[in-house]
Amino acid sequence: MYLNDGFSGGGPDGPLCKACKQPILKGQPVTRVEFNGEQHDMSGAYHRACSKPYDSLARALNMLNRPYR
């Protein structure tokens, strides 16, 4: 088995959670968190339980990054 073939432990892994770095397996609740601005490396898929503080932070930072009207 090659290290980069997407398989580990006998089954395919899903994408990694940005917070806990564990695979997001099929059927697990997922939240996609989007950071606008310079925090693009924090944007991505999170387990729903892991996403709560990041989702709140993203909403606050995204509101601050909006242009004023």
C-alpha positions in Angstrom: 0.0 0.0 0.0 1.4 3.4 -0.9 1.3 6.2 1.6 -0.5 8.6 -0.7 -3.2 6.4 -2.2 -5.9 7.7 0.1 -6.3 4.5 2.1 -5.5 3.9 5.7 -6.6 1.1 8.1 -8.3 -0.8 5.4 -10.8 1.8 4.2 -10.8 5.1 2.4 -10.2 8.2 4.5 -12.2 11.3 3.9 -10.9 14.9 4.0 -9.1 15.9 7.2 -10.8 18.1 9.7 -8.9 21.4 9.9 -9.2 21.5 13.7 -8.5 18.0 15.0 -6.7 16.7 11.9 -8.8 13.4 11.9 -10.5 12.1 8.8 -14.1 13.1 8.2 -15.7 9.8 7.4 -18.8 9.3 5.3 -21.9 10.0 7.2 -20.3 12.3 9.8 -21.8 15.8 10.1 -19.5 18.3 8.4 -19.5 22.1 8.5 -17.6 24.1 5.8 -16.0 27.2 7.3 -15.0 30.0 5.0 -12.6 32.7 6.1 -12.4 35.7 3.8 -9.2 37.8 3.6 -5.8 36.4 4.7 -7.0 33.3 6.7 -7.5 31.0 3.6 -5.4 28.3 5.2 -8.1 28.0 8.0 -11.0 27.6 5.5 -12.2 24.1 4.9 -14.2 21.2 6.2 -14.5 20.7 9.9 -16.4 18.1 12.0 -19.5 19.8 13.2 -18.4 19.7 16.9 -14.9 21.0 16.0 -16.3 23.8 13.8 -18.2 25.8 16.4 -15.4 28.2 17.6 -13.9 28.5 14.1 -17.4 29.3 12.6 -18.0 32.0 15.2 -14.5 33.5 14.5 -15.0 33.3 10.8 -18.3 35.2 11.0 -16.8 37.9 13.1 -13.7 38.4 11.0 -15.7 38.3 7.7 -18.0 41.0 9.1 -15.0 43.1 9.9 -13.5 42.6 6.4 -16.7 43.8 4.6 -16.4 47.1 2.9 -18.4 49.9 4.5 -21.4 51.3 2.6 
